[in-house]
Amino acid sequence: MTTISVPLSPSMIEFIEEQIKLGNDENKVGVIRRALKLLAEEKAVQDILKSERELKEGKILRGDLRELMKKIK
């Protein structure tokens, strides 16, 4: 596993600490991992919505649904 060092603003640190206090995650790593997972899921949803729009516009739908499902998991 790789470790990444990222500078965060005071408000971001405060948000992370609040999430831990609220019991939404056990530690800072959990908050960051959950945020990244949600971001990946949102990206997958946006990709699907874009594909649906393109299909309605008569554009060819391209992509591999198996790859998209990997992003959602």
Residue pairs with C-beta under 8 A, 6 or more apart in sequence:
8 16
16 28
16 31
16 32
19 25
19 31
20 26
20 27
20 28
20 30
20 31
24 31
24 34
25 31
25 34
40 71
40 72
41 71
41 72
43 71
44 68
44 71
44 72
47 63
47 68
47 71
48 68
51 61
51 63
54 60
54 61
55 61
